[in-house]
Amino acid sequence: MISAEAVTSVAIIGNGLMGQGISQVFARAGKSVCLIGRNPDSLARAMTAIKGNFEQFVARGLISSDEAAAAVSRITTSIDYDDAATADHVIEAVPAVRELQIEVFGKLDAVCPPEVVIGSTSGQPISLMVEAMKHPERAVAMHFIYPAQLMPLVEVCGGPQTSPEVVVWACDVLKQVGQTPAVMNKEVDGFIVNRLQFAILREAWSMWADGVASAEAIDSSLKMTLGRRYSDTGPIESAELGGLDILHTFAEFLFPAIDTSTTPPKAVTDLVNAGHYGLKSGKGIYDWSKRDGQALLAARADRLFQHLAEDEEGS
């Protein structure tokens, strides 16, 4: 492997939302990016989206118009896997379909020199994707969180065959482009962020389905309390600030009552089976014909930009 500091070029396999966001992270940090997709039309749409995303950075004063243009100019597109052969680092960002991921890693393993680290941003154990590789030791999970251009944390996890040096190298590369690696000591399904997210979602859905409270009350309860607290202190930090003895005692009381279901509530399953998917279909638990979903998306984006600006001011 070359040193993390010497990395100047990256190939991103997959031009969906995650591939677009990861391309922006590396291009903004001064790296040359080859975005590899299935066809020219989808790649053209991806570049249009990337330009629009950089315009949002300009509008909020995070970068200048010239810096945005320079970053966009560092991104080229291709439909040929062979173009990954000259990259210093490669990241897979294709749909999380196991057979496809195994095929992609097999192709990259054949195309890229053995010393090139190949990462996956799928958020799934890397050991599930290396079946067709001759050099599985250079494969590592590098799970960017959506939207990647605004979320600074990346989960990094090696598999049983991953070289320990590769994990360290991946973390160093991420730090070079302004990201914060969260290293996992062993593989678990879902990794850290999704396990926390779905633990909260399981309880939220359960309380709604059981009639404990309305969706509005549940969402407000999180947004106006834990959501604010957790932006500065994580759950383990919060417990220790409050007193581990106190939280431990309450956990002994509460844990038996928390939902431990292994499937989503029937009420949520019924909505999905009826085609009610939330904002994109107009109805889910909420009736989105009576709510401004686009305004909510914009407000969330504004908040993420605020956090990013604060991060960069403190760096």
Beta strands, then each sheet from edge to edge (+ up, - down):
strand 1: 9-13
strand 2: 32-36
strand 3: 75-78
strand 4: 89-92
strand 5: 117-120
strand 6: 139-144
strand 7: 153-157
strand 8: 180-183
sheet 1: 3+ 2+ 1+ 4+ 5+ 6+ 7- 8-
end
